[in-house]
Amino acid sequence: MKTKTRPANARTRGKITTALAQLQRAELVRQISEHDADYSFKHTLVQDTVNASLLKNDLKRLHRLIGETLERTYPERLDENAVRLAQHFWAAGEDAKCYGYSFRAGEIAMGVHALDEALEHFTRALTLASRANVSPEAAYLKRGRVLELLGRFEDAAAHYRAMHAAGVAQDNRALALAALSAKATIHAIPSVLHDAARAKQLSAEALALARALDNPAAEAKILWNLMLVGTRVDTAYREGIAFGEQSLAIARAHDLREQIAYDLKDLAPL
């Protein structure tokens, strides 16, 4: 007579549940929430002792297994567990996965305006980008945007300068272009760093590079920057409106919906 066996992940969950119950009875761990599988050590000394007793490779393997188990067991809760997964894969030395979950956690935190947390996550993602063999452009831009939203415009400008320097050093013209465009924007908008002349200079440099790289999204954004300079702070309204209309035409031609929204919003009052 054949006996029905439980799936491997169910057996694993059963073993983990039993082990956690034993640790709770020994008062070594406590359950954080009755409705979730979150546990913590009751005392930091216990955690320190456990960590010290494990060899470095064993500890990395354990963190990798925990991360993989969370992914496999709760595939519908990856966003909810993104911070935890990033932490485990960071400790495991799994750079690519840590980058992905750090970036994901940053976007989630940014979406609820938890900007300090978002900055931490995007900073980690940026640190890992080269080791994870992914382009650092997205992490650079997201981190810079968070600094802007925090009102840290000087820090954001320094960040974009570092981004541009990295692009030049690596002969990565796409990265250099994104940095130039971001730097132009920060000087184009009303802020403590507003500088119309500097914004125009950077925009002209970025526009030439965008056209050389045949990058319509970047070209449309730079033309939008020039519209802001001409219509928000400068007095060149006709020229500014012309730049905005050029940006909108490119955005519509390439279905750049976010840019279309920006252009329409900023052209409407003019």
Backbone as a ProteinNet text record, in pm:
[ID]
protein_1_A
[PRIMARY]
MKTKTRPANARTRGKITTALAQLQRAELVRQISEHDADYSFKHTLVQDTVNASLLKNDLKRLHRLIGETLERTYPERLDENAVRLAQHFWAAGEDAKCYGYSFRAGEIAMGVHALDEALEHFTRALTLASRANVSPEAAYLKRGRVLELLGRFEDAAAHYRAMHAAGVAQDNRALALAALSAKATIHAIPSVLHDAARAKQLSAEALALARALDNPAAEAKILWNLMLVGTRVDTAYREGIAFGEQSLAIARAHDLREQIAYDLKDLAPL
[TERTIARY]
84.5	0	88.8	58	139.2	87.7	181.5	144.9	168	80.5	90.3	191.5	287.1	386.5	352.8	387.5	364.8	468.9	436.2	535.4	654.9	769.9	894.3	881.5	816	807	717.2	615.7	530.1	607.9	691.5	774.6	871.5	928	1022.1	952.9	831.2	758.2	727.1	693.3	664	784	901	1024.1	1057	1040	1069.9	975.1	844.9	745.7	778.8	816.7	853.5	975.7	1076.4	1199	1171.8	1088.9	1058.3	980.2	890.2	813.3	907.3	1006.9	1104.6	1186.4	1225.3	1301.8	1217.7	1088.3	1000.2	986	970.9	958.4	1084.8	1198.8	1326.1	1350.2	1254	1260.3	1383.9	1417.5	1528.7	1480.6	1360.2	1302.2	1159	1104.9	965	902	772	699.8	656.2	689.3	658.4	510.1	448.2	306.5	238.4	115.5	40.4	-0.6	-8.3	-59.7	50.5	175.4	284.9	396.2	482.4	592.4	717.7	701.8	814.6	857.2	984.5	1039.5	1165.5	1195.7	1320.8	1379.2	1511.2	1574.3	1525.4	1506	1458.4	1567.4	1692.7	1802.9	1911.9	1971.8	2078.2	2197.7	2219.1	2331.1	2314.4	2187.7	2161.3	2194.8	2150.9	2180.7	2330.7	2402.4	2547.8	2616.5	2567.3	2626.2	2604.7	2483.3	2453.1	2541.2	2551	2632.4	2779.4	2827	2967.5	2997.8	2896.9	2918.1	2918	2873.7	2866.9	2990	3042.3	3149.4	3093.8	3179.1	3135.6	3062.1	3115.3	3050.5	2917	2910.8	2784.8	2678.9	2720.9	2627.2	2575.1	2665.7	2623.7	2525.6	2556.7	2467.8	2331.8	2330.5	2204.7	2118.9	2182.6	2107.6	2054.2	2133.8	2086.6	1965.7	1972.3	1861.6	1735.4	1752.4	1636.5	1573.8	1658.3	1606.6	1534.1	1593.7	1532.6	1402.9	1399.7	1278.5	1166.4	1198.4	1097.8	1043.4	1131.9	1088.3	993.8	1032.8	958.3	826.1	826.9	709.3	606.8	652.8	560.6	581.5	560.8	586	493	377.4	282.9	313.7	416.9	447.1	590	640.6	778.1	795.1	695.8	704.5	705.7	617.1	608.2	737.6	801.9	923.3	1052.1	1040.9	1158.2	1273.1	1242.7	1349	1418.4	1339.4	1394.3	1477	1426.5	1499	1630.8	1628.3	1752.3	1855.1	1810.4	1901.8	1963.8	1881.3	1933	2029.2	1993.4	2081.7	2207.8	2199.7	2319.8	2415.8	2363.2	2446.1	2498.4	2423.7	2464.3	2566.2	2587.4	2678.5	2618.8	2485.2	2415.3	2386.3	2484.5	2477.4	2360.5	2337.2	2231.8	2094.4	2068.4	1938.2	1924.6	2032.4	2027.4	2001.1	2065.5	2040.6	1892	1837	1697.6	1601.7	1620.3	1529.1	1554	1677.3	1706	1638	1648.7	1585.3	1433	1382.1	1237.7	1190.8	1266.4	1231.7	1237.4	1335	1345.7	1224.8	1179.4	1062	936.8	923.8	807.3	810.1	926.4	939.8	914.7	965.8	945.7	797	726.2	583.9	499.4	545.2	471	541	633.9	707.2	792.2	837.1	932.8	1072.2	1108.5	1224.1	1357.1	1371.1	1497	1523.4	1416.3	1430.5	1462.2	1394.4	1419.5	1564.5	1616.8	1756	1851.1	1824.2	1909	1907.3	1789.1	1777.5	1844.8	1823.1	1883.9	2036	2082.8	2227.6	2289.6	2224.4	2274.8	2270.1	2160.2	2148.2	2259.8	2288.7	2394.2	2529.7	2554.3	2679.4	2696.4	2584.7	2589.1	2582.8	2545.9	2515.3	2626.9	2750.2	2860	2886.2	2879	2901.7	2789	2669.4	2555.5	2547.8	2642.9	2651.2	2525.7	2476.8	2363.7	2403.8	2334.9	2363.6	2328.9	2415.6	2387.3	2295.1	2256.8	2182	2054.6	1973.7	1845.6	1866.7	1963.1	1988.6	2042.2	2128.9	2179.4	2063	1976.2	1867.8	1766.6	1733.5	1638.4	1695.2	1822.5	1884.4	1888	1922.7	1925.2	1788	1686.4	1550	1505.8	1542.1	1506.8	1573.8	1699.2	1769.1	1697.1	1649.8	1574	1445.8	1372.3	1246.7	1269.8	1387.3	1423.2	1467.5	1476.5	1520.7	1671.1	1742.5	1888.8	1947.8	1923.8	1960	2111.2	2186.2	2332.1	2385.8	2331.1	2373.1	2332.9	2214.5	2168.7	2260.6	2299.3	2388.1	2523.6	2576.8	2704.3	2691.3	2576.6	2550.6	2549.3	2484.3	2478.4	2616.5	2696.7	2833.1	2914.6	2897.8	2967.1	2918.2	2790.2	2732.7	2792.3	2803.4	2860.4	3007.3	3081.1	3223	3238.9	3149.5	3155.1	3128.1	3031.1	3000.3	3117.6	3185.7	3301.9	3416.1	3441.9	3552.8	3532	3405.8	3375	3344.4	3354.8	3317.3	3175	3088.8	2948.1	2868.3	2846.9	2784.7	2637.8	2572.1	2432.8	2424.2	2516.9	2519.5	2554.3	2652.5	2690.4	2573.6	2499.3	2384.1	2277.1	2244.7	2143.5	2184.8	2313.5	2363.8	2352.8	2389.7	2380.2	2235.9	2143.8	2002.3	1952.3	1991.4	1949.7	2009.2	2135.8	2199.9	2130.5	2094.1	2025	1891	1818.3	1687.8	1699.5	1798.7	1811.8	1844.6	1906.4	1933.9	1819.2	1731.7	1621.3	1500.9	1476.9	1358.9	1384.9	1280	1298.4	1347.9	1468.7	1527.6	1647.2	1713.4	1830.5	1943.5	1936	2040.5	1997.5	1887	1842.6	1950	1979.4	2079.5	2045	1972.9	1923.8	2037.2	2143.8	2255.8	2319.4	2337.2	2396.8	2303.4	2173.9	2077.2	2080.4	2089.5	2096.1	2224	2334.3	2463.3	2460.4	2415.8	2409.5	2310.4	2198	2095.6	2147.4	2221.1	2276.6	2374.3	2458.5	2554.4	2481.8	2378.7	2303.2	2223.3	2168.6	2087.3	2171.4	2291.4	2380.7	2413.2	2436.1	2469.4	2348	2230.5	2108	2082.8	2104.5	2082.9	2189.3	2312.1	2419.1	2391.2	2328.7	2297.4	2160.1	2090.3	1955.2	1865.9	1859.2	1781.9	1666.5	1550.2	1438.8	1384.1	1386.3	1335.3	1419.6	1551.7	1640.2	1623.4	1611	1594.7	1467.9	1358.3	1232.3	1243.8	1312.4	1326.9	1411.5	1517	1605	1530.5	1451.2	1371.1	1270.1	1217.3	1126.6	1201.3	1327.4	1410.2	1421.6	1449	1466.1	1335.5	1223.4	1095	1080.8	1117.2	1107	1193.3	1315	1404.3	1342.3	1286.1	1233.4	1103.4	1021.7	886.8	864.2	952.3	931.1	1014.6	1134.5	1223.9	1277.1	1316.2	1366.1	1247.2	1273.6	1164.9	1150.2	1213.1	1207.1	1088	965.5	845.6	825.3	841	818.2	914.2	1041.1	1140.7	1110.1	1070.7	1038.4	921.2	816.8	699.5	738.3	824.3	869.2	942.8	1027.4	1096.6	996.1	895.5	793.8	716.9	683.6	609.8	695.1	824.7	915.3	921.1	930.8	935.3	808.7	694	566.1	555	600.8	594.3	677.5	796.9	882.8	820.1	767.3	706.6	587.5	506.6	391.4	434.9	538.1	586.2	639	691.4	751	670.6	549.1	458.3	524.7	589.5	654.4	551.8	469.5	349.9	380.4	480.7	514.5	559.7	642.6	689.2	573.4	480.4	362	287	272	200.4	269.9	402.9	480.4	463.5	477.5	469.5	333	227	92.8	64.1	108.1	85.1	155.3	279	356.8	326.7	273.7	234.8	97.3	11.7	-127.5	-144.3	-68	-90.9	-30.2	46.3	122.5	39.6
-118.3	0	124.3	216.3	336.4	441.5	513.9	624.9	755.1	849	978.2	1063.6	1118.2	1204.2	1349.9	1436.1	1578.7	1636.9	1743.1	1809.1	1852.5	1866.1	1900.4	2028.9	2131.9	2258.6	2246.6	2159.2	2136.7	2066.5	1967.1	1899.1	1997.2	2084.4	2184.2	2276.5	2322.5	2411.6	2341.1	2211.2	2135.9	2126.9	2100.3	2092.4	2227.6	2333.7	2467.2	2503.1	2470.9	2500	2426.9	2299.8	2220.9	2279.4	2313.2	2369.2	2501.8	2586.3	2716.6	2699.7	2600.6	2574.1	2533	2450.5	2409.4	2528.6	2617.4	2735.1	2830.1	2839.2	2923.1	2867.2	2735.3	2673	2694.4	2699.6	2722.6	2872.1	2954.7	3100	3161.4	3107.3	3163	3257.4	3231.6	3319.7	3352.6	3456.1	3492.7	3526.4	3497.1	3527.8	3673.2	3748.1	3891.2	3914.6	3835	3851.9	3716.2	3709.7	3584.3	3545.3	3644.8	3620.4	3610.5	3606.5	3602.9	3514	3471	3382.2	3463.1	3565	3649.8	3618.4	3585.5	3555.4	3637.6	3662.1	3730.2	3665.2	3679.3	3631.8	3716.5	3652.6	3727.2	3816.7	3775.5	3855.5	3865.4	3980.8	3999.1	3910.5	3879.3	3792	3653	3606.8	3475.7	3481.8	3589.4	3605.4	3612.9	3688.6	3701	3566.3	3489.5	3357.9	3262.8	3266	3179.5	3217	3347.7	3392.4	3355.5	3370.3	3340.9	3192.5	3109.7	2965.1	2909.4	2990.7	2945.8	2992.9	2906.6	2947.4	3044.3	3129.6	3231.9	3171.3	3064.7	3001	2938.8	2883.1	2824.6	2933.4	3047.7	3157.9	3211	3223.5	3269.2	3169.5	3040.7	2938.3	2942.3	2965.1	2970.6	3088.6	3204.2	3320.2	3297.1	3231.1	3202.4	3108	3006.7	2912.7	2980.6	3070.1	3142.5	3228	3300.4	3382.9	3300.8	3189.7	3104.7	3042.1	3008.1	2950.5	3053.7	3177.7	3284	3305.7	3305.1	3321.4	3208.9	3087.4	2969.4	2954.5	2986.1	2963.6	3074.5	3197.3	3310.9	3388.4	3323.9	3392.8	3511.9	3512.3	3622.9	3740.1	3725.4	3829.6	3884.3	3880.9	3925.7	4074.3	4154.9	4297.7	4320.9	4252	4265.1	4221.2	4120.6	4065.8	4119.1	4220.8	4267.2	4309.3	4382	4427.8	4308.2	4214.2	4095.5	4012.1	3996.9	3920	3987.9	4119.8	4192.6	4170.9	4172.8	4153.4	4014.3	3913.1	3775.9	3753.8	3804.5	3783.9	3870	3982.7	4062.7	3981.5	3922.7	3842.8	3717.1	3669.5	3548.6	3578.1	3706	3741.6	3718.3	3712.9	3694	3831.8	3888	4027.6	4058.3	3972.7	4000	4002.1	3904.8	3900.3	4014.1	4044.3	4154.3	4286.1	4305.3	4427.1	4436.5	4327.9	4328.9	4361.8	4298	4321.8	4456.6	4504.1	4636.9	4744.3	4730.4	4827.1	4821.6	4701.1	4682.3	4745.6	4723.6	4781	4933.2	4987.9	5132.1	5191.6	5126.6	5176.5	5170.7	5065	5051.5	5160.5	5182.3	5285.7	5424.4	5446.7	5575.3	5598.5	5491.4	5502.5	5544.6	5516.6	5558	5673.7	5738.3	5856.5	5826.6	5701.9	5667.4	5691.7	5818.7	5857.6	5816.9	5822	5780.2	5632	5551.8	5409.2	5387.5	5461.6	5448.8	5482.5	5586.8	5626	5513.6	5450.6	5339.8	5224.8	5191	5077.9	5108.8	5229.3	5263.6	5279.1	5322.3	5331.2	5192.5	5097	4959.2	4904.6	4930.1	4882.6	4940	5067.7	5131.1	5068.8	5039.6	4976.1	4839.7	4771.3	4634.6	4625	4734.7	4727.3	4663.9	4710.7	4657.4	4511.6	4475.1	4335.1	4244.5	4302.5	4224.3	4223.7	4293.8	4299.8	4360.4	4469.3	4543.1	4689.3	4760.1	4901.8	4978.4	5070.1	5146.5	5265.1	5289.1	5411.3	5427	5321.6	5331.9	5361.5	5293.6	5315.6	5456.6	5504.2	5641.7	5741.2	5726.7	5822.3	5816.9	5696.5	5683.9	5743.6	5715.9	5770.4	5923.2	5977.2	6121.9	6183.4	6118.6	6170.8	6172.8	6070.7	6068.8	6184.7	6211.1	6324.2	6455.1	6469.1	6589.4	6599.2	6489	6490.5	6520.4	6484.9	6516.9	6662.2	6734.5	6872.6	6887.2	6779.7	6780.3	6804	6922.7	6951.3	6953.5	7004.1	7004	6861.6	6774.2	6633.5	6567.9	6602.4	6546.3	6590.2	6718.5	6768.5	6698.6	6679.9	6609.1	6465	6405.5	6267.3	6258.6	6353.4	6351.7	6379.9	6462.1	6485.1	6356.3	6281.7	6153.2	6055.1	6059.8	5973.6	6007.6	6136	6177.9	6137.7	6157.3	6119.8	5970.2	5890.1	5744.8	5710.7	5778.8	5753.8	5785.7	5899.3	5937.5	5838	5802.1	5710.5	5573.6	5529.8	5396.9	5400.6	5520.4	5538.6	5490	5518.7	5480.1	5606.4	5631.1	5757.2	5765.3	5651.1	5652	5698.8	5651.5	5692.7	5840.9	5885.5	6026.6	6114.8	6070	6145.3	6158.3	6047.2	6050.5	6145.7	6147.9	6236.9	6383	6412.8	6550.2	6600	6514.9	6552.4	6578.6	6492.1	6509.9	6636.8	6664.6	6787.3	6910.3	6904.3	7017	7043	6936.3	6950.1	7017.4	6978.2	7031.5	7181	7228.4	7371.9	7445.9	7370.8	7432.8	7461.4	7376.3	7392.8	7496.7	7560	7655.2	7582.5	7610.4	7549.8	7634	7595.4	7670.7	7663.3	7568.9	7553	7605.4	7679.3	7729	7816.5	7784.9	7859.8	7842	7939.2	7925.9	7907.9	7984.6	7975.3	7836.9	7785	7652.3	7545.1	7560	7463.2	7460.1	7577.7	7584.4	7520.4	7547.6	7491.4	7339	7285.3	7140	7077.7	7146.2	7094	7088.2	7191.4	7192.4	7076.8	7054.4	6943.4	6809	6797	6671.5	6648.9	6756.2	6742.8	6691.2	6742.4	6695.9	6548.2	6507.2	6367	6277.2	6323.5	6244.1	6219.2	6321.1	6306.1	6216.6	6225.9	6139.8	5993.6	5970	5833.1	5787.8	5875.4	5844.8	5798.4	5883.8	5851.9	5951.3	5919.3	6015.1	6045.8	5948.5	5973.3	6079.8	6067.5	6166.7	6301.4	6300.9	6426	6498.7	6425	6486.4	6545.4	6474.1	6524.4	6652.3	6654.6	6772.3	6892.8	6873.2	6981.8	7031.3	6940.7	6979.2	7063.7	7024.8	7106.2	7249.5	7260.6	7392.2	7472.1	7401.8	7470.1	7528.8	7451.4	7499.7	7623.3	7620.5	7735.2	7859.9	7844.3	7960	8013.1	7926	7968	7980.5	7921.9	7926	8034.8	8054.7	8147.7	8253.3	8208.9	8301.4	8376.2	8464.8	8540.2	8505.2	8397	8357	8264.7	8319.7	8236.5	8171.9	8248.3	8190.9	8075.2	8098.5	7993.1	7873.3	7899.6	7792.1	7708.6	7776.2	7703.9	7619.8	7673.6	7598	7471.3	7482.2	7363.3	7260.9	7310.4	7220.9	7149.6	7219.8	7158.5	7054.4	7081.8	6983.4	6857.2	6878.7	6765.2	6681.6	6748.2	6677.9	6600.2	6657.8	6589.2	6461.2	6469.5	6350.4	6246.4	6292.5	6200.2	6127.3	6199.5	6135.4	6039	6074.8	5988.6	5855.9	5857.8	5736.5	5681.9	5731	5683	5687.9	5799.8	5820.3	5882.6	5800.4	5848.1	5938.1	5903.1	5987	6125.6	6128.4	6256.7	6336.4	6269.6	6337.9	6406.9	6336.2	6393.2	6518	6508.1	6624.3	6742.5	6716.3	6823.5	6891.2	6810.4	6867.3	6948.8	6896.5	6966.8	7102.3	7104.5	7228.8	7325.6	7273.6	7361.8	7423.4	7354.4	7397	7541.2	7584.5	7721.5	7830.3	7792.1	7891.4	7952.4
0	0	0	-92.4	-103.5	-6.6	49.3	138.1	63.3	88.6	22.5	96.7	24.7	88.4	61.3	158.5	139.9	45.7	-24.7	-109.5	-27.8	-94.9	-25	53	-5.9	65.6	188.6	184.1	300.7	410.8	373.8	473.6	538.1	454.2	506.2	605.4	569	659.1	790.6	780.8	902.8	995.4	936.8	1017	1079.6	1002.2	1054.1	1167.3	1149.8	1254	1383.4	1371.4	1489.7	1559.2	1480.2	1537.6	1607.4	1545.2	1605.6	1735	1737.7	1860.9	1973.9	1942.4	2043.2	2093.7	2002.3	2041.3	2126.1	2095.6	2176.5	2318.3	2327.2	2460.7	2542.9	2472.8	2542.3	2567.6	2525.3	2543.8	2476.8	2359.3	2282.7	2173.5	2120.3	2019.5	2059.4	1995.7	2017	1882.6	1871.5	1749.3	1753.6	1648.1	1645.3	1624.3	1536.8	1506.3	1502.4	1554.6	1553.5	1411.9	1324.4	1189.8	1084.9	1129.2	1033	1085.9	995	1032.7	1063.1	1144.8	1181.6	1323.9	1339.2	1471.1	1492.7	1617.6	1650.6	1775.1	1793.5	1915.5	2033.6	2147.4	2263.7	2320	2302.7	2355.2	2248.2	2237	2137	2167.2	2294.1	2329.5	2268.8	2263.8	2202.5	2054	1987.7	1846	1822.4	1903.8	1889.3	1908.3	2004.4	2031.7	1914.6	1859.2	1744.5	1625.6	1597.8	1484.7	1502.5	1626.3	1654	1641	1664.8	1661.1	1518.3	1425.4	1286.1	1209.4	1125.8	1037	932.8	881.1	787.2	668.3	610.2	495.8	532.3	653.1	699.8	716.7	769.4	791	657.3	558.9	426.9	364.9	378.1	322.3	389.3	521.3	594.4	547	529.7	481.6	340.8	255.7	121.1	124.8	209.3	221.2	274.1	370.7	424.4	314.8	239.3	130.9	26.3	-14.2	-115.9	-64.8	63.2	122.2	124.8	159.2	158	16.7	-81.9	-220.7	-262.2	-227.2	-271.8	-196.8	-68.7	14.9	0.4	-19.8	-28.6	-159.5	-273.1	-401.6	-424.3	-358	-375.3	-282	-198.4	-100.4	-116.2	-237.8	-260.1	-231.2	-267.1	-236.7	-85.9	-18.4	126.9	195.1	139.3	199.9	136.8	51.5	-23	67.7	174.6	266.1	330	377.2	442.4	345	224.3	122.8	86.7	74.4	45	155.2	279.3	392.6	390.9	365	364.2	247.7	130.2	15.2	23.6	93.8	120.6	207.3	315.6	406.5	337.8	237.7	165.9	55.9	27	-81.8	-218.8	-225.7	-353.8	-411.6	-483	-524.2	-617.6	-714.8	-813	-746.4	-661.4	-593.9	-493.3	-424.4	-328.1	-399.9	-514.8	-592.8	-628.8	-682.8	-726.2	-613.8	-499.4	-387.7	-321	-319.9	-264.6	-350	-482.2	-572.7	-555	-545.1	-527.9	-396.7	-289	-159.5	-164.2	-238.9	-253.6	-323.4	-429.2	-501.4	-415	-336.4	-247.9	-141.3	-80.5	22.4	-36.9	-157.3	-225.1	-251.7	-284.2	-314.6	-196.5	-75	45.2	115.8	43.9	91.5	214.8	228.2	333.5	275.7	264.5	183.9	244.6	376.3	438.3	411.6	421.7	393.4	245.3	159.1	15.2	-17.3	46.3	22.1	61.3	172.2	218	117.6	68.9	-24.3	-158.7	-211.4	-340	-327.9	-211.6	-190.2	-194.6	-132.5	-136.5	-279.1	-349.5	-488	-574.5	-556.3	-635.3	-604.3	-478.3	-437	-504.7	-524.4	-575.9	-728.1	-794.8	-937.9	-1019.8	-1002.3	-1084.6	-1052.6	-923.5	-885.3	-933.8	-946.5	-995	-1146.8	-1210.9	-1357.4	-1419.3	-1357.2	-1412.9	-1427.5	-1516	-1534.5	-1406.8	-1363.2	-1241.7	-1265.3	-1391.1	-1424.3	-1342.5	-1335.7	-1264.7	-1116.1	-1054.2	-911.9	-887.7	-975.9	-965	-968.9	-1068.6	-1086.8	-972.6	-927.7	-817.2	-688.5	-661.7	-540.9	-547.6	-663.9	-679.5	-661	-716.7	-703.2	-557.9	-481.7	-339.8	-266	-297.2	-236.1	-268.6	-392.3	-429.2	-346.7	-334.3	-259.6	-111.4	-61.9	76.3	92.1	-19.5	-14.9	-4.1	-26.5	-17	-156.8	-210.7	-348.8	-371.5	-273.9	-288.8	-296.3	-210	-212.4	-344.2	-393.7	-521	-635.2	-634.9	-739.9	-734.6	-613.8	-598.9	-646.4	-617.8	-661.3	-814.2	-879.9	-1026.9	-1087.7	-1020.1	-1068.8	-1063.3	-953.8	-940.4	-1047.3	-1075.4	-1179.4	-1315.9	-1346	-1473.7	-1482.9	-1373.8	-1372.9	-1396.4	-1337	-1357.4	-1503.3	-1563.8	-1704	-1795.8	-1767.9	-1848.3	-1827.6	-1702.2	-1671.1	-1734.6	-1740.8	-1795.2	-1945.1	-2004.9	-2145.3	-2169.3	-2070.3	-2077	-2109.4	-2238.3	-2279.9	-2237.4	-2227.8	-2182.3	-2036.8	-1955.1	-1814.8	-1802.6	-1881.3	-1879.5	-1923.8	-2024	-2072.5	-1964.5	-1898.5	-1792.3	-1680.1	-1648.5	-1544	-1587.2	-1711.4	-1761.9	-1757.4	-1798.8	-1799.9	-1657.6	-1564.1	-1424.3	-1365.6	-1398.2	-1349.2	-1406.6	-1534	-1596.1	-1527.7	-1496.4	-1432.3	-1296	-1218.9	-1083.4	-1084.5	-1194	-1205.3	-1275.2	-1343.5	-1417.4	-1328.4	-1229.6	-1145	-1036.2	-985.3	-875.5	-749.8	-710.4	-591.4	-551.1	-443.4	-398.1	-500.1	-593.2	-694.6	-831.3	-835.1	-965	-1029	-1155.3	-1230.1	-1378.4	-1433.8	-1570.8	-1671.1	-1653.3	-1748	-1742.5	-1622.4	-1606.1	-1662.7	-1638.7	-1691.2	-1843.6	-1906.7	-2052.8	-2105.5	-2037.6	-2080.8	-2075	-1961.8	-1945.3	-2042.7	-2064.2	-2155.1	-2297.8	-2339	-2475	-2493.7	-2393	-2399.2	-2403	-2318.3	-2311.8	-2440.5	-2496.5	-2617.5	-2734.3	-2746.3	-2853.7	-2836.1	-2711.8	-2685.6	-2707.6	-2667	-2686.4	-2835.3	-2915.4	-3059.8	-3122.4	-3071.1	-3122	-3089.5	-2974.5	-2932.1	-2981.2	-3052.9	-3102.5	-2987.1	-2883.5	-2763	-2751.6	-2811.2	-2811.9	-2672.6	-2580.7	-2445.8	-2376	-2388.9	-2328.4	-2397.5	-2529.6	-2604.5	-2559.7	-2544.5	-2502.6	-2362.1	-2272.7	-2135.4	-2133.2	-2213.5	-2215.4	-2272.4	-2376	-2431.3	-2328.2	-2248.7	-2138.8	-2036.2	-2005.5	-1915.7	-1969.4	-2099	-2159.6	-2157.7	-2167.4	-2154.3	-2014	-1913.3	-1775.6	-1754.2	-1808.4	-1792.6	-1854.6	-1974	-2045.3	-1990.8	-1931.3	-1892.6	-1742.6	-1662.9	-1518.4	-1451	-1498.1	-1430.8	-1527	-1646.3	-1747.9	-1809.7	-1901.5	-1965.2	-2112.6	-2154.8	-2296.3	-2317.8	-2303.6	-2308.6	-2445.4	-2551.5	-2685.3	-2711.6	-2679.1	-2698.2	-2608.7	-2483.9	-2390.4	-2438.7	-2487.1	-2538.9	-2660	-2744.8	-2863.4	-2820.9	-2717.8	-2666.9	-2613	-2541.6	-2486.9	-2595.3	-2701.4	-2812.6	-2885.1	-2896.8	-2956.9	-2870.2	-2739.7	-2646.4	-2658.2	-2661.3	-2670.4	-2800.9	-2910.2	-3039.6	-3038.5	-2980.5	-2972.4	-2880.3	-2766.8	-2670.9	-2732.5	-2807.3	-2872.2	-2981.2	-3055.2	-3163.7	-3111.9	-2990.1	-2933.2	-2814.3	-2797.1	-2692.1	-2553.8	-2524.1	-2393.7	-2299.8	-2240.7	-2171.5	-2052.4	-1975.9	-1860.5	-1906.7	-2011.7	-2064.1	-2123.6	-2190	-2242.8	-2130.6	-2017.9	-1903.9	-1850.1	-1837	-1790.3	-1887	-2016.4	-2115.1	-2113.2	-2113.3	-2114.3	-1989	-1875.7	-1748.3	-1748.4	-1799.1	-1792.2	-1906.6	-2017.2	-2127.6	-2104.8	-2030.7	-2015.3	-1966.7	-1864.9	-1815.3	-1903.9	-2005.5	-2083.5	-2196.6
[MASK]
++++++++++++++++++++++++++++++++++++++++++++++++++++++++++++++++++++++++++++++++++++++++++++++++++++++++++++++++++++++++++++++++++++++++++++++++++++++++++++++++++++++++++++++++++++++++++++++++++++++++++++++++++++++++++++++++++++++++++++++++++++++++++++++++++++++++++++++

